Amino acid sequence: MTDTSIESEKKASFFTKLYTGTGAFDIVGKRNRYYIATGVIIVIAFLGILIPGFKFSIDFEGGTQISFPVGNAQVDTAKVRETVREATGVEPSAVQTAGTGAAQTYQVALSELSNNQITQARDALFETFHPPAQDGKPAENTISFSGVSSTWGDQITQRGLLALAVFLVLVTVYIAVRFREWDMALAALASLFFDVVVTAGVYAWSGFEVSPATVIGLLTILGFSLYDTVVVFDKVEENVRGVLNTSRRTYAEQANLAVNQTLMRSINTTVISALPIIALMVVAAGMLGVGTLMDLGLIQLVGVVVGTYSSVFFASPLLVSLKERRPQYRAHNEKVLARRARAEAGESADTAAATDAGAVRLDKAPARPQTKRGRRRD
């Protein structure tokens, strides 16, 4: 057999195990290494939240939004930023374009401006860029200013946090009622906490603006992660039903089998969910220049990947760790291991007895008659 055929068999064997879910991947048994990986990821995420911090949109911090058409001129966001800064003395927090073709516009976000600063900014932008009206002629009234008060931003923040708190409470109640135990609810909440922290860390490190679309996307991906966790826990509940009444497998082994049986489904769901999100980011954000869609797409893409990881490699192992803290589960583990030790000892004794019996038969076997040799002649 050639090396190529051997490698092909190994690859086929790996994907076959992945597809059939036979428990070939010891995820729960090696949960300590996944705990370490999870801890490292959380630390990196917290560093992102503390060091660069979040970049909040105008909807949260309040301020002034300037909008005017690009026209036939070449897009130059750096020139727009410089013009606004010199006219108002305020550094814009964000300068981007939205739309395509004749409908393409500049969007400038900065802190709240006074009436005098607004007038100066309008005059400077019109003299520099000459934004056209619908008839194609330059018009100063095409430059629009809209203000968002800090009070409105505070209300948005409070409502976002309230929505997150209500969601977590409902999740706790649902899982506790659905599975009739608090261990699964606690593991699911820890998984959702991981999702929130990591997603927030990615946003902090990437420098993307936190907008209302971000909050909506966060609640969406938390729902996705919860759904994936519930599917895995449902399979765990099915596999461990009556496990304490037998001595064949431990709770951890049955839970690991459940994770393997749902692993391929989790991967398929992640890939299928990620493809349209990537399309949203590339087409809607990259080609149309809609920043809100980019914010929504990024948080959903990160959330889908992180949610799958937490459901498989964190929530399920954590559930097993919580269960094994209880005396009845520790006693059951000892019972299973003792049974296996006796079975292995019996097999070893049988093997030794068979070896000894074979040796005795060889000792008692008659000696082979020697062939007669011719006498030596003198």
BALOBA-1460 file (C-alpha; in Angstrom, 3 decimals):
// residues 378
<rec num="1" residu="m" x="0.000" y="0.000" z="0.000"/>
<rec num="2" residu="t" x="1.415" y="3.397" z="-0.993"/>
<rec num="3" residu="d" x="1.850" y="6.397" z="1.285"/>
<rec num="4" residu="t" x="-0.800" y="8.254" z="-0.716"/>
<rec num="5" residu="s" x="-3.431" y="5.601" z="-0.093"/>
<rec num="6" residu="i" x="-2.565" y="5.514" z="3.618"/>
<rec num="7" residu="e" x="-2.995" y="9.277" z="3.896"/>
<rec num="8" residu="s" x="-6.305" y="9.037" z="2.029"/>
<rec num="9" residu="e" x="-7.559" y="6.428" z="4.480"/>
<rec num="10" residu="k" x="-6.560" y="8.597" z="7.439"/>
<rec num="11" residu="k" x="-8.376" y="11.602" z="6.007"/>
<rec num="12" residu="a" x="-11.451" y="9.551" z="5.214"/>
<rec num="13" residu="s" x="-11.349" y="8.043" z="8.693"/>
<rec num="14" residu="f" x="-11.221" y="11.506" z="10.318"/>
<rec num="15" residu="f" x="-14.177" y="12.877" z="8.377"/>
<rec num="16" residu="t" x="-16.096" y="9.651" z="8.828"/>
<rec num="17" residu="k" x="-15.716" y="9.919" z="12.597"/>
<rec num="18" residu="l" x="-16.702" y="13.570" z="12.431"/>
<rec num="19" residu="y" x="-19.784" y="12.836" z="10.355"/>
<rec num="20" residu="t" x="-20.994" y="9.756" z="12.225"/>
<rec num="21" residu="g" x="-20.370" y="11.194" z="15.719"/>
<rec num="22" residu="t" x="-19.065" y="7.985" z="17.250"/>
<rec num="23" residu="g" x="-17.385" y="9.748" z="20.165"/>
<rec num="24" residu="a" x="-13.933" y="9.675" z="18.612"/>
<rec num="25" residu="f" x="-13.071" y="13.193" z="19.815"/>
<rec num="26" residu="d" x="-12.475" y="13.310" z="23.560"/>
<rec num="27" residu="i" x="-13.672" y="16.886" z="24.078"/>
<rec num="28" residu="v" x="-15.087" y="16.446" z="27.575"/>
<rec num="29" residu="g" x="-12.230" y="14.247" z="28.769"/>
<rec num="30" residu="k" x="-9.690" y="16.896" z="27.767"/>
<rec num="31" residu="r" x="-11.779" y="19.784" z="29.029"/>
<rec num="32" residu="n" x="-8.962" y="21.330" z="31.067"/>
<rec num="33" residu="r" x="-7.124" y="22.370" z="27.928"/>
<rec num="34" residu="y" x="-10.309" y="23.963" z="26.593"/>
<rec num="35" residu="y" x="-10.769" y="25.782" z="29.892"/>
<rec num="36" residu="i" x="-7.266" y="27.193" z="29.481"/>
<rec num="37" residu="a" x="-7.967" y="28.236" z="25.886"/>
<rec num="38" residu="t" x="-11.235" y="29.849" z="26.962"/>
<rec num="39" residu="g" x="-9.490" y="31.725" z="29.762"/>
<rec num="40" residu="v" x="-6.805" y="33.042" z="27.407"/>
<rec num="41" residu="i" x="-9.451" y="34.252" z="24.947"/>
<rec num="42" residu="i" x="-11.358" y="36.029" z="27.730"/>
<rec num="43" residu="v" x="-8.180" y="37.758" z="28.967"/>
<rec num="44" residu="i" x="-7.368" y="38.998" z="25.451"/>
<rec num="45" residu="a" x="-10.944" y="40.246" z="25.062"/>
<rec num="46" residu="f" x="-10.838" y="42.088" z="28.398"/>
<rec num="47" residu="l" x="-7.539" y="43.714" z="27.427"/>
<rec num="48" residu="g" x="-9.220" y="45.009" z="24.284"/>
<rec num="49" residu="i" x="-12.104" y="46.417" z="26.316"/>
<rec num="50" residu="l" x="-9.768" y="48.103" z="28.827"/>
<rec num="51" residu="i" x="-6.917" y="49.355" z="26.600"/>
<rec num="52" residu="p" x="-8.321" y="50.680" z="23.303"/>
<rec num="53" residu="g" x="-11.882" y="50.685" z="24.619"/>
<rec num="54" residu="f" x="-15.091" y="51.057" z="22.646"/>
<rec num="55" residu="k" x="-15.768" y="53.519" z="19.890"/>
<rec num="56" residu="f" x="-19.401" y="54.502" z="20.377"/>
<rec num="57" residu="s" x="-21.484" y="55.895" z="17.564"/>
<rec num="58" residu="i" x="-23.235" y="59.232" z="17.654"/>
<rec num="59" residu="d" x="-26.450" y="57.474" z="18.722"/>
<rec num="60" residu="f" x="-24.869" y="56.634" z="22.085"/>
<rec num="61" residu="e" x="-22.648" y="59.632" z="22.762"/>
<rec num="62" residu="g" x="-24.746" y="62.315" z="21.110"/>
<rec num="63" residu="g" x="-23.405" y="64.892" z="18.677"/>
<rec num="64" residu="t" x="-23.896" y="66.246" z="15.171"/>
<rec num="65" residu="q" x="-24.241" y="64.332" z="11.898"/>
<rec num="66" residu="i" x="-23.254" y="66.099" z="8.656"/>
<rec num="67" residu="s" x="-24.407" y="64.687" z="5.326"/>
<rec num="68" residu="f" x="-23.881" y="65.956" z="1.769"/>
<rec num="69" residu="p" x="-23.647" y="64.370" z="-1.706"/>
<rec num="70" residu="v" x="-20.317" y="63.377" z="-3.214"/>
<rec num="71" residu="g" x="-21.335" y="64.304" z="-6.759"/>
<rec num="72" residu="n" x="-18.926" y="63.662" z="-9.618"/>
<rec num="73" residu="a" x="-15.862" y="64.475" z="-7.542"/>
<rec num="74" residu="q" x="-13.443" y="61.813" z="-6.403"/>
<rec num="75" residu="v" x="-14.114" y="60.478" z="-2.913"/>
<rec num="76" residu="d" x="-11.684" y="62.027" z="-0.442"/>
<rec num="77" residu="t" x="-12.663" y="61.393" z="3.191"/>
<rec num="78" residu="a" x="-9.338" y="62.769" z="4.438"/>
<rec num="79" residu="k" x="-10.072" y="66.118" z="2.779"/>
<rec num="80" residu="v" x="-13.563" y="66.162" z="4.330"/>
<rec num="81" residu="r" x="-12.112" y="65.487" z="7.774"/>
<rec num="82" residu="e" x="-9.541" y="68.244" z="7.379"/>
<rec num="83" residu="t" x="-12.132" y="70.775" z="6.153"/>
<rec num="84" residu="v" x="-14.520" y="70.118" z="9.046"/>
<rec num="85" residu="r" x="-11.727" y="70.214" z="11.619"/>
<rec num="86" residu="e" x="-10.361" y="73.545" z="10.361"/>
<rec num="87" residu="a" x="-13.837" y="75.124" z="10.157"/>
<rec num="88" residu="t" x="-15.142" y="74.023" z="13.559"/>
<rec num="89" residu="g" x="-12.046" y="73.242" z="15.593"/>
<rec num="90" residu="v" x="-13.561" y="69.822" z="16.373"/>
<rec num="91" residu="e" x="-12.043" y="66.529" z="15.222"/>
<rec num="92" residu="p" x="-14.670" y="64.304" z="13.528"/>
<rec num="93" residu="s" x="-15.082" y="60.918" z="15.172"/>
<rec num="94" residu="a" x="-15.982" y="59.235" z="11.880"/>
<rec num="95" residu="v" x="-16.000" y="60.147" z="8.192"/>
<rec num="96" residu="q" x="-17.398" y="57.631" z="5.720"/>
<rec num="97" residu="t" x="-19.418" y="57.320" z="2.541"/>
<rec num="98" residu="a" x="-22.820" y="55.720" z="2.045"/>
<rec num="99" residu="g" x="-24.548" y="54.628" z="-1.136"/>
<rec num="100" residu="t" x="-23.177" y="54.357" z="-4.670"/>
<rec num="101" residu="g" x="-23.239" y="56.335" z="-7.886"/>
<rec num="102" residu="a" x="-25.200" y="59.573" z="-7.921"/>
<rec num="103" residu="a" x="-26.722" y="58.732" z="-4.524"/>
<rec num="104" residu="q" x="-23.364" y="58.465" z="-2.772"/>
<rec num="105" residu="t" x="-23.023" y="60.810" z="0.203"/>
<rec num="106" residu="y" x="-20.483" y="61.756" z="2.843"/>
<rec num="107" residu="q" x="-21.432" y="61.006" z="6.455"/>
<rec num="108" residu="v" x="-19.508" y="62.954" z="9.101"/>
<rec num="109" residu="a" x="-20.027" y="62.341" z="12.835"/>
<rec num="110" residu="l" x="-18.606" y="64.628" z="15.506"/>
<rec num="111" residu="s" x="-19.481" y="66.088" z="18.880"/>
<rec num="112" residu="e" x="-22.358" y="68.508" z="19.284"/>
<rec num="113" residu="l" x="-21.791" y="71.799" z="17.421"/>
<rec num="114" residu="s" x="-23.084" y="75.274" z="18.136"/>
<rec num="115" residu="n" x="-25.087" y="77.220" z="15.562"/>
<rec num="116" residu="n" x="-22.019" y="79.287" z="14.710"/>
<rec num="117" residu="q" x="-19.905" y="76.162" z="14.150"/>
<rec num="118" residu="i" x="-22.622" y="74.662" z="11.937"/>
<rec num="119" residu="t" x="-22.649" y="77.790" z="9.765"/>
<rec num="120" residu="q" x="-18.859" y="77.774" z="9.463"/>
<rec num="121" residu="a" x="-18.822" y="74.078" z="8.582"/>
<rec num="122" residu="r" x="-21.520" y="74.499" z="5.915"/>
<rec num="123" residu="d" x="-19.685" y="77.405" z="4.278"/>
<rec num="124" residu="a" x="-16.331" y="75.602" z="4.299"/>
<rec num="125" residu="l" x="-17.744" y="72.358" z="2.880"/>
<rec num="126" residu="f" x="-19.636" y="74.169" z="0.122"/>
<rec num="127" residu="e" x="-16.593" y="76.204" z="-0.935"/>
<rec num="128" residu="t" x="-14.373" y="73.115" z="-0.966"/>
<rec num="129" residu="f" x="-16.608" y="70.412" z="-2.498"/>
<rec num="130" residu="h" x="-19.503" y="72.272" z="-4.241"/>
<rec num="131" residu="p" x="-22.028" y="69.469" z="-3.584"/>
<rec num="132" residu="p" x="-24.619" y="69.276" z="-6.389"/>
<rec num="133" residu="a" x="-28.388" y="69.302" z="-6.037"/>
<rec num="134" residu="q" x="-30.715" y="67.036" z="-8.043"/>
<rec num="135" residu="d" x="-30.457" y="69.343" z="-11.068"/>
<rec num="136" residu="g" x="-26.674" y="68.959" z="-11.031"/>
<rec num="137" residu="k" x="-25.961" y="72.517" z="-9.912"/>
<rec num="138" residu="p" x="-24.052" y="73.225" z="-6.688"/>
<rec num="139" residu="a" x="-26.379" y="74.092" z="-3.822"/>
<rec num="140" residu="e" x="-25.536" y="74.913" z="-0.235"/>
<rec num="141" residu="n" x="-28.798" y="73.446" z="1.070"/>
<rec num="142" residu="t" x="-27.635" y="69.950" z="0.078"/>
<rec num="143" residu="i" x="-25.440" y="69.996" z="3.191"/>
<rec num="144" residu="s" x="-27.638" y="68.803" z="6.046"/>
<rec num="145" residu="f" x="-26.981" y="68.809" z="9.785"/>
<rec num="146" residu="s" x="-28.811" y="66.628" z="12.305"/>
<rec num="147" residu="g" x="-28.247" y="66.615" z="16.032"/>
<rec num="148" residu="v" x="-28.512" y="63.763" z="18.519"/>
<rec num="149" residu="s" x="-28.567" y="64.832" z="22.159"/>
<rec num="150" residu="s" x="-26.584" y="62.991" z="24.803"/>
<rec num="151" residu="t" x="-29.884" y="62.316" z="26.588"/>
<rec num="152" residu="w" x="-31.038" y="60.264" z="23.617"/>
<rec num="153" residu="g" x="-27.762" y="58.365" z="23.673"/>
<rec num="154" residu="d" x="-28.209" y="57.589" z="27.363"/>
<rec num="155" residu="q" x="-31.720" y="56.287" z="26.695"/>
<rec num="156" residu="i" x="-30.414" y="54.029" z="23.930"/>
<rec num="157" residu="t" x="-27.727" y="52.664" z="26.262"/>
<rec num="158" residu="q" x="-30.173" y="52.008" z="29.091"/>
<rec num="159" residu="r" x="-32.636" y="50.263" z="26.805"/>
<rec num="160" residu="g" x="-29.892" y="48.121" z="25.313"/>
<rec num="161" residu="l" x="-28.688" y="47.004" z="28.741"/>
<rec num="162" residu="l" x="-32.274" y="46.393" z="29.852"/>
<rec num="163" residu="a" x="-32.927" y="44.234" z="26.786"/>
<rec num="164" residu="l" x="-29.770" y="42.222" z="27.514"/>
<rec num="165" residu="a" x="-30.743" y="41.733" z="31.175"/>
<rec num="166" residu="v" x="-34.283" y="40.624" z="30.283"/>
<rec num="167" residu="f" x="-32.874" y="38.213" z="27.708"/>
<rec num="168" residu="l" x="-30.520" y="36.599" z="30.236"/>
<rec num="169" residu="v" x="-33.287" y="36.230" z="32.832"/>
<rec num="170" residu="l" x="-35.607" y="34.592" z="30.303"/>
<rec num="171" residu="v" x="-32.787" y="32.284" z="29.214"/>
<rec num="172" residu="t" x="-32.191" y="31.165" z="32.797"/>
<rec num="173" residu="v" x="-35.862" y="30.462" z="33.415"/>
<rec num="174" residu="y" x="-36.327" y="28.668" z="30.093"/>
<rec num="175" residu="i" x="-33.376" y="26.308" z="30.497"/>
<rec num="176" residu="a" x="-34.204" y="25.592" z="34.139"/>
<rec num="177" residu="v" x="-37.787" y="24.695" z="33.177"/>
<rec num="178" residu="r" x="-36.857" y="22.907" z="29.946"/>
<rec num="179" residu="f" x="-34.230" y="20.610" z="31.467"/>
<rec num="180" residu="r" x="-35.510" y="20.699" z="35.057"/>
<rec num="181" residu="e" x="-32.077" y="21.425" z="36.515"/>
<rec num="182" residu="w" x="-29.957" y="24.472" z="37.320"/>
<rec num="183" residu="d" x="-26.590" y="23.058" z="36.271"/>
<rec num="184" residu="m" x="-27.493" y="23.373" z="32.608"/>
<rec num="185" residu="a" x="-28.835" y="26.889" z="33.153"/>
<rec num="186" residu="l" x="-25.608" y="27.939" z="34.867"/>
<rec num="187" residu="a" x="-23.456" y="26.407" z="32.110"/>
<rec num="188" residu="a" x="-25.564" y="28.108" z="29.434"/>
<rec num="189" residu="l" x="-25.276" y="31.500" z="31.168"/>
<rec num="190" residu="a" x="-21.506" y="31.099" z="31.467"/>
<rec num="191" residu="s" x="-21.401" y="30.313" z="27.751"/>
<rec num="192" residu="l" x="-23.433" y="33.430" z="26.923"/>
<rec num="193" residu="f" x="-21.156" y="35.529" z="29.146"/>
<rec num="194" residu="f" x="-18.194" y="34.221" z="27.155"/>
<rec num="195" residu="d" x="-19.946" y="35.141" z="23.905"/>
<rec num="196" residu="v" x="-20.668" y="38.697" z="25.075"/>
<rec num="197" residu="v" x="-17.139" y="39.326" z="26.369"/>
<rec num="198" residu="v" x="-15.363" y="37.928" z="23.305"/>
<rec num="199" residu="t" x="-17.629" y="39.746" z="20.855"/>
<rec num="200" residu="a" x="-17.118" y="42.987" z="22.777"/>
<rec num="201" residu="g" x="-13.366" y="42.392" z="22.769"/>
<rec num="202" residu="v" x="-13.318" y="41.893" z="19.002"/>
<rec num="203" residu="y" x="-15.220" y="45.152" z="18.561"/>
<rec num="204" residu="a" x="-12.798" y="46.978" z="20.858"/>
<rec num="205" residu="w" x="-9.684" y="45.644" z="19.107"/>
<rec num="206" residu="s" x="-11.073" y="46.211" z="15.597"/>
<rec num="207" residu="g" x="-12.107" y="49.811" z="16.244"/>
<rec num="208" residu="f" x="-15.607" y="49.401" z="14.797"/>
<rec num="209" residu="e" x="-18.299" y="51.721" z="16.085"/>
<rec num="210" residu="v" x="-20.780" y="50.401" z="18.613"/>
<rec num="211" residu="s" x="-24.156" y="51.422" z="17.200"/>
<rec num="212" residu="p" x="-27.792" y="50.416" z="17.849"/>
<rec num="213" residu="a" x="-27.333" y="47.870" z="15.053"/>
<rec num="214" residu="t" x="-24.551" y="46.350" z="17.150"/>
<rec num="215" residu="v" x="-26.917" y="45.848" z="20.093"/>
<rec num="216" residu="i" x="-29.505" y="44.238" z="17.814"/>
<rec num="217" residu="g" x="-26.851" y="41.964" z="16.337"/>
<rec num="218" residu="l" x="-25.612" y="41.024" z="19.809"/>
<rec num="219" residu="l" x="-29.062" y="39.888" z="20.922"/>
<rec num="220" residu="t" x="-29.399" y="37.955" z="17.666"/>
<rec num="221" residu="i" x="-26.165" y="36.014" z="18.049"/>
<rec num="222" residu="l" x="-26.904" y="35.322" z="21.713"/>
<rec num="223" residu="g" x="-30.114" y="33.699" z="20.530"/>
<rec num="224" residu="f" x="-28.115" y="31.656" z="18.006"/>
<rec num="225" residu="s" x="-25.621" y="30.565" z="20.652"/>
<rec num="226" residu="l" x="-28.421" y="29.656" z="23.046"/>
<rec num="227" residu="y" x="-30.122" y="27.577" z="20.360"/>
<rec num="228" residu="d" x="-26.908" y="25.669" z="19.665"/>
<rec num="229" residu="t" x="-26.335" y="25.101" z="23.382"/>
<rec num="230" residu="v" x="-29.892" y="23.846" z="23.896"/>
<rec num="231" residu="v" x="-29.497" y="21.366" z="21.026"/>
<rec num="232" residu="v" x="-26.308" y="19.962" z="22.565"/>
<rec num="233" residu="f" x="-27.827" y="19.846" z="26.057"/>
<rec num="234" residu="d" x="-30.911" y="18.112" z="24.701"/>
<rec num="235" residu="k" x="-28.690" y="15.346" z="23.311"/>
<rec num="236" residu="v" x="-26.770" y="15.195" z="26.586"/>
<rec num="237" residu="e" x="-30.026" y="14.787" z="28.505"/>
<rec num="238" residu="e" x="-31.053" y="11.962" z="26.177"/>
<rec num="239" residu="n" x="-27.727" y="10.131" z="26.537"/>
<rec num="240" residu="v" x="-27.385" y="10.427" z="30.324"/>
<rec num="241" residu="r" x="-30.941" y="9.373" z="31.120"/>
<rec num="242" residu="g" x="-30.591" y="6.569" z="33.700"/>
<rec num="243" residu="v" x="-26.794" y="6.659" z="33.586"/>
<rec num="244" residu="l" x="-26.513" y="6.471" z="37.387"/>
<rec num="245" residu="n" x="-28.323" y="3.116" z="37.344"/>
<rec num="246" residu="t" x="-25.696" y="1.469" z="35.151"/>
<rec num="247" residu="s" x="-21.968" y="0.915" z="35.460"/>
<rec num="248" residu="r" x="-21.007" y="0.797" z="31.806"/>
<rec num="249" residu="r" x="-20.220" y="4.476" z="31.178"/>
<rec num="250" residu="t" x="-19.710" y="7.608" z="33.228"/>
<rec num="251" residu="y" x="-21.717" y="10.813" z="32.910"/>
<rec num="252" residu="a" x="-18.714" y="12.493" z="31.258"/>
<rec num="253" residu="e" x="-18.431" y="9.768" z="28.620"/>
<rec num="254" residu="q" x="-22.116" y="9.954" z="27.766"/>
<rec num="255" residu="a" x="-21.936" y="13.749" z="27.567"/>
<rec num="256" residu="n" x="-18.881" y="13.516" z="25.320"/>
<rec num="257" residu="l" x="-20.788" y="11.153" z="23.047"/>
<rec num="258" residu="a" x="-23.609" y="13.704" z="22.835"/>
<rec num="259" residu="v" x="-21.157" y="16.466" z="21.888"/>
<rec num="260" residu="n" x="-19.709" y="14.273" z="19.137"/>
<rec num="261" residu="q" x="-23.163" y="13.381" z="17.855"/>
<rec num="262" residu="t" x="-24.072" y="17.070" z="17.484"/>
<rec num="263" residu="l" x="-20.632" y="18.317" z="16.382"/>
<rec num="264" residu="m" x="-21.216" y="17.954" z="12.650"/>
<rec num="265" residu="r" x="-24.587" y="19.653" z="12.963"/>
<rec num="266" residu="s" x="-22.989" y="22.586" z="14.796"/>
<rec num="267" residu="i" x="-20.336" y="22.956" z="12.096"/>
<rec num="268" residu="n" x="-22.901" y="22.809" z="9.299"/>
<rec num="269" residu="t" x="-25.110" y="25.395" z="11.018"/>
<rec num="270" residu="t" x="-22.143" y="27.714" z="11.516"/>
<rec num="271" residu="v" x="-21.031" y="27.510" z="7.883"/>
<rec num="272" residu="i" x="-24.557" y="27.975" z="6.530"/>
<rec num="273" residu="s" x="-25.131" y="30.947" z="8.843"/>
<rec num="274" residu="a" x="-21.757" y="32.559" z="8.096"/>
<rec num="275" residu="l" x="-22.072" y="32.527" z="4.295"/>
<rec num="276" residu="p" x="-24.966" y="35.033" z="4.003"/>
<rec num="277" residu="i" x="-23.377" y="37.194" z="6.709"/>
<rec num="278" residu="i" x="-20.140" y="37.370" z="4.723"/>
<rec num="279" residu="a" x="-22.163" y="38.217" z="1.628"/>
<rec num="280" residu="l" x="-23.870" y="40.993" z="3.596"/>
<rec num="281" residu="m" x="-20.527" y="42.446" z="4.645"/>
<rec num="282" residu="v" x="-18.945" y="42.223" z="1.191"/>
<rec num="283" residu="v" x="-21.848" y="43.335" z="-0.981"/>
<rec num="284" residu="a" x="-23.877" y="45.649" z="1.247"/>
<rec num="285" residu="a" x="-21.014" y="47.195" z="3.201"/>
<rec num="286" residu="g" x="-18.086" y="46.942" z="0.786"/>
<rec num="287" residu="m" x="-19.950" y="47.914" z="-2.394"/>
<rec num="288" residu="l" x="-22.777" y="50.069" z="-1.045"/>
<rec num="289" residu="g" x="-20.751" y="51.635" z="1.725"/>
<rec num="290" residu="v" x="-23.406" y="51.259" z="4.397"/>
<rec num="291" residu="g" x="-21.588" y="51.381" z="7.736"/>
<rec num="292" residu="t" x="-24.599" y="50.190" z="9.716"/>
<rec num="293" residu="l" x="-24.707" y="46.950" z="7.744"/>
<rec num="294" residu="m" x="-20.987" y="46.459" z="8.327"/>
<rec num="295" residu="d" x="-21.537" y="46.819" z="12.092"/>
<rec num="296" residu="l" x="-24.403" y="44.340" z="11.986"/>
<rec num="297" residu="g" x="-22.497" y="41.879" z="9.786"/>
<rec num="298" residu="l" x="-19.328" y="41.912" z="11.881"/>
<rec num="299" residu="i" x="-21.044" y="41.228" z="15.184"/>
<rec num="300" residu="q" x="-23.124" y="38.433" z="13.658"/>
<rec num="301" residu="l" x="-20.105" y="36.788" z="12.024"/>
<rec num="302" residu="v" x="-18.065" y="36.905" z="15.218"/>
<rec num="303" residu="g" x="-21.039" y="35.790" z="17.277"/>
<rec num="304" residu="v" x="-21.802" y="32.761" z="15.111"/>
<rec num="305" residu="v" x="-18.231" y="31.462" z="15.344"/>
<rec num="306" residu="v" x="-17.820" y="32.239" z="19.044"/>
<rec num="307" residu="g" x="-21.261" y="30.825" z="19.861"/>
<rec num="308" residu="t" x="-20.435" y="27.508" z="18.232"/>
<rec num="309" residu="y" x="-17.134" y="27.283" z="20.090"/>
<rec num="310" residu="s" x="-18.718" y="28.054" z="23.455"/>
<rec num="311" residu="s" x="-21.559" y="25.562" z="22.971"/>
<rec num="312" residu="v" x="-19.256" y="22.668" z="22.094"/>
<rec num="313" residu="f" x="-15.981" y="23.338" z="23.896"/>
<rec num="314" residu="f" x="-17.097" y="25.314" z="26.950"/>
<rec num="315" residu="a" x="-20.758" y="24.853" z="27.916"/>
<rec num="316" residu="s" x="-20.813" y="21.046" z="27.700"/>
<rec num="317" residu="p" x="-17.499" y="20.448" z="29.524"/>
<rec num="318" residu="l" x="-18.552" y="22.967" z="32.185"/>
<rec num="319" residu="l" x="-21.818" y="21.075" z="32.661"/>
<rec num="320" residu="v" x="-19.851" y="17.874" z="33.293"/>
<rec num="321" residu="s" x="-17.580" y="19.647" z="35.792"/>
<rec num="322" residu="l" x="-20.620" y="20.952" z="37.670"/>
<rec num="323" residu="k" x="-22.183" y="17.494" z="37.746"/>
<rec num="324" residu="e" x="-19.020" y="15.792" z="38.981"/>
<rec num="325" residu="r" x="-18.973" y="18.069" z="42.012"/>
<rec num="326" residu="r" x="-21.991" y="16.152" z="43.329"/>
<rec num="327" residu="p" x="-21.332" y="13.068" z="45.507"/>
<rec num="328" residu="q" x="-23.623" y="10.739" z="43.557"/>
<rec num="329" residu="y" x="-21.790" y="11.411" z="40.302"/>
<rec num="330" residu="r" x="-18.371" y="10.991" z="41.909"/>
<rec num="331" residu="a" x="-19.527" y="7.711" z="43.436"/>
<rec num="332" residu="h" x="-20.844" y="6.587" z="40.067"/>
<rec num="333" residu="n" x="-17.506" y="7.366" z="38.411"/>
<rec num="334" residu="e" x="-15.701" y="5.276" z="41.019"/>
<rec num="335" residu="k" x="-18.190" y="2.453" z="40.459"/>
<rec num="336" residu="v" x="-17.605" y="2.445" z="36.701"/>
<rec num="337" residu="l" x="-13.823" y="2.602" z="37.057"/>
<rec num="338" residu="a" x="-13.842" y="-0.200" z="39.636"/>
<rec num="339" residu="r" x="-15.909" y="-2.397" z="37.328"/>
<rec num="340" residu="r" x="-13.477" y="-1.788" z="34.494"/>
<rec num="341" residu="a" x="-10.512" y="-2.522" z="36.742"/>
<rec num="342" residu="r" x="-12.050" y="-5.860" z="37.743"/>
<rec num="343" residu="a" x="-12.759" y="-6.679" z="34.122"/>
<rec num="344" residu="e" x="-9.196" y="-5.865" z="33.111"/>
<rec num="345" residu="a" x="-7.843" y="-7.876" z="36.027"/>
<rec num="346" residu="g" x="-9.995" y="-10.843" z="34.979"/>
<rec num="347" residu="e" x="-8.772" y="-10.647" z="31.413"/>
<rec num="348" residu="s" x="-5.182" y="-10.473" z="32.628"/>
<rec num="349" residu="a" x="-5.738" y="-13.530" z="34.837"/>
<rec num="350" residu="d" x="-7.321" y="-15.457" z="31.976"/>
<rec num="351" residu="t" x="-4.429" y="-14.579" z="29.705"/>
<rec num="352" residu="a" x="-1.879" y="-15.629" z="32.328"/>
<rec num="353" residu="a" x="-3.721" y="-18.919" z="32.968"/>
<rec num="354" residu="a" x="-3.840" y="-19.674" z="29.276"/>
<rec num="355" residu="t" x="-0.124" y="-18.978" z="28.983"/>
<rec num="356" residu="d" x="0.689" y="-21.232" z="31.960"/>
<rec num="357" residu="a" x="-1.498" y="-24.046" z="30.598"/>
<rec num="358" residu="g" x="0.313" y="-23.873" z="27.302"/>
<rec num="359" residu="a" x="3.666" y="-24.058" z="29.040"/>
<rec num="360" residu="v" x="2.584" y="-27.132" z="31.049"/>
<rec num="361" residu="r" x="1.451" y="-28.930" z="27.911"/>
<rec num="362" residu="l" x="4.796" y="-28.278" z="26.325"/>
<rec num="363" residu="d" x="6.638" y="-29.654" z="29.386"/>
<rec num="364" residu="k" x="4.597" y="-32.883" z="29.409"/>
<rec num="365" residu="a" x="4.911" y="-33.528" z="25.716"/>
<rec num="366" residu="p" x="6.906" y="-36.718" z="24.870"/>
<rec num="367" residu="a" x="10.443" y="-36.301" z="23.636"/>
<rec num="368" residu="r" x="10.931" y="-36.642" z="19.916"/>
<rec num="369" residu="p" x="12.608" y="-39.919" z="19.020"/>
<rec num="370" residu="q" x="16.071" y="-39.443" z="17.651"/>
<rec num="371" residu="t" x="16.898" y="-40.960" z="14.330"/>
<rec num="372" residu="k" x="19.358" y="-43.836" z="14.394"/>
<rec num="373" residu="r" x="22.721" y="-43.078" z="13.011"/>
<rec num="374" residu="g" x="24.953" y="-45.573" z="11.461"/>
<rec num="375" residu="r" x="27.586" y="-47.157" z="13.685"/>
<rec num="376" residu="r" x="31.037" y="-45.863" z="13.398"/>
<rec num="377" residu="r" x="33.334" y="-48.339" z="11.814"/>
<rec num="378" residu="d" x="36.750" y="-48.959" z="13.239"/>
